Amino acid sequence: MDYKFKKIDDIDVCFSSDWINELEEEKHFRYYHQQAKIVYDYCNRNDHIFEIGVGSALLSDLLKRRGWKVTTLDIDEDKKPDVCESASEFDYLNAAADVILAFEIFEHIPFSTFEKVIEKISASNVKEIYFSLPWNEVQLVDFKLKLPVIDSVKFRWAMPRNKIITKAHFWELSKKKKEVGGKLLVTIKDVERLFNKYGYAVNQLNKVDYIEYFQAIIND
């Protein structure tokens, strides 16, 4: 994969658009379904939704075609976002957003920069943030058994990876916080504390494969 680089807080952040024209694996469409389901389950049709990280635009295109008001932001101009800028440099006050979506995005920036992004979003009075983060794990077993009478039975078994193998990731979720190979493993409690610091309560929504989905809602 060919990467492009940009300095964010004097650190090289890498990103790529090579993959957006390829057919993704089936599991990725499960992620897209979960993302869309979150919007339909938790958001209001009158909300202005601001998506950080347009990716292949599958989610934003789906929502726009169904009448949702969505604006996209991405650092990579090749992905043709509505706004081309980094998540840490963008002025969220100008977005006038009610809801922010950031699926599989925050781990692509250093954890300290991630905190700055949440601080800026909080200062712009965005009421809800829906986001996802990857667990640092190796999948050992994953199967689904369909039965004729009762609901299907799912079984998944994974173990800690203890290293971050995705070049573009600076941090991932783990049961214990620690540094590995110059990158960071953080706990859900670490993430919750950061959001709490800027006035948000965090709820875990669902886990699909190794991706955990969250809601951050501003405290009244």
N, C-alpha and C positions, 0 to 999 in steps of 0.2 A: 504494500500500500504506500502510495506517495503522500508524504505529509507536508503541510505548509506550517510555518511557524510565525508566532507573534509574541512579543514580550508583554507580559502582564505582570505588573509589580516587579519588574526586572527579572522575571522568570520566563523561560521559553515555554509557551503553550502550543501544542501541536494539534492539528485537525486535518481532516481529509474529506473530499467529496467523491472519491473514486467509487464508493459503494452505492451511491444513491440511484444509479441507473441499472443496477443489477437486481435480480430476483433474490430477495432475502429468504432465509430459512423459515420454515413453517412456524417455529416458536416465536419469531419476531412479530408475526401477525397476531399471535396471542397477546403480545405486549401492546400492540396498537389497539386491539379490542378492549383491553383493560383500560387504556388511556381514555378512549372514547366513552366507555361505560362510566368512568369517573365524572366526566363532564356532564353526561346525561343524568347521573344520579345526584350530583351535588351542586351543579351550577344552574343559574337562572338564564332564561332566554334573553333577558334584557342586559345581562352582564357583558361588559367589554372584556374579552379574554385576550391575554397577551402571552404568546408562547415563546419561551426562550429556547432556542435550538430547533430549527425547522426540520432538520434531518432530510428525509426524502419527501417531506411535505404531505405524506399520506394522511396524517391526523388533521392538519389544518385544512387541507382540501376537502376531506370528508365533512368536517364541521361547517365550513363555508358553504358547501353545496346544500347543506341542510338548514341553512338560515342563521347559523351562529355568527356573531360578530367577532372575528379573530384577526389579530395583528401578529406577525411573526418577526422575531429578532434572531440574527445569527451572525457570527464573526466571519463566516465564509461567504463571500459574494457569489461563488459558483452555485450555491444552493438557492440563490434568488429569494432571499427573505424580503419581507416588506421593509425592514430596517436592517442595514448591515453595520453592526457595531458589536463590540464585546459586551458581555453581560455585566462586567465590572465597570465599564466606562459609560454605559448608557444612563441618561437622566430619566428615571422612571416617573418623575413628576409630569413630564411631557407626554407620557403614554396614556394618562387618564384611565388606567386599567382597574377593573374591579377584581379580576382573578388572574393569577399568573400560573402558567403551566411550565414545568421544567422537568421533563422526563429524561432520565439518563444524561443529565447535563452537569450537575454540580460537581461530580467527581472529576470532571475535565479541567477544573481550575484548582489551584492550591487551596488548602483548607482555610488559610488566613484570608485569601481573596474571597472565598465563598462567604465568610463572615461579613466582609465589606458589602457584598451584593445584598445580603439579607438586611443589613443596616440601611442601605439605600432604598430598598423596596419598602421597608417599614416606614421610612421618612416620607414616602409618597402615599401612605395610607391605603395601600392595597389590602383588601380585607381577607383574601384567601390565597394560599399558594398550594398547588398540588404538584408533587414531585416524586421521583423515584430514585433509588440508589441501589447499586449492585452489592451483593454479599461477596466477600472474598472466600469462595469455597469451590471445591471440586465435586462435581456430581458423580456419584457412584452408581446409584440405581434410580430409575425414574420410569414408572409404568402406570397405566390406567386400565383397570379391569371393568368391562361393561357387563352388567348382570341384568337378566330379563325382568326382574320384579323390583328390586331395590335400586337405589342410585348407584352409579359407578363408584368404584373404589380406587383411590389414587394412593400411590406410595412413592415417596422420594427420599433418598438417603444421600447425604453429602457430608463432606468433612472439610475442615479449614485448609485453605491453600497455603497460607502464610507467606505468600509473595504476590506482588501485583504484576501480572503478565501483560496487561494491556498498556501499550506505550503511552497512550493519551490520558491515562488515569493517574491522578495524583494521590487519590485516597479511595478506600472502599470500606464497607461495613464489616465489622468483626465482633466477636463476643468480648474481646479484650483489646484495649487501645495499645498500640505499639508501633514503632518505626520498623519498616522492612525495606532494605535496599534503597534507602533515601526517600521512600514514600511512606504513607501513613495509613494505618488501620485504625478506624474509630468505631466507637460503640453507638448504638441508637441513643443512649443517654447523653453522649457528647453532642449529638445533633439536636436533641431536644433542648439541652441547656442553651445552645447557641440561639435557637429560635425564641426560647423563653426570654432571653436577655433583651430581645428586640420586640417583645410584646405579643408573641404568638404562642398559642398552645398547639401541640403536635399530636396527631392521632395516626396510628398505624391502620391502614385500610386493608391491604391484601398483599400476598406474595405470590408472584407467578414465576416459576423456576427459581432463579437466583436474584430476581429483581423485587425489591420491597417498595411498596407504594404508600405515600403519606399524604395527609392533609395538615396544613398549618393554617390556623384561623386566628385572626387578631382578637385579643382579649377586649371585651367591652369596658 
